[in-house]
Amino acid sequence: MNKSGNIIYTFSGKHNVATERPGYYAFKVFCHLKKNLFERIGGVAAVHNTVELFYNKVLNDDRINYFFFQTDMTHQKKILK
């Protein structure tokens, strides 16, 4: 709230007094909810890249890579994609 008691919504680094156009600002604040989580993180491409990055890090880490010594990594990656 500002000194006048009006609610202030903040987005994109700008402050807007809700009493001017309250519906508009509430819409702007919550418009990201139209997309589901999968779409917001980047969809299929993001998941594929994350799986590749994860297994590359796992296989290069000597503390844990022995767990995957006899694992078919091509098959394992397909399971997560």
Helices and strands as residue ranges (DSSP letters): E 8-11, E 14-17, H 22-30, G 31-34, H 37-41, H 43-59, G 65-68, H 73-80
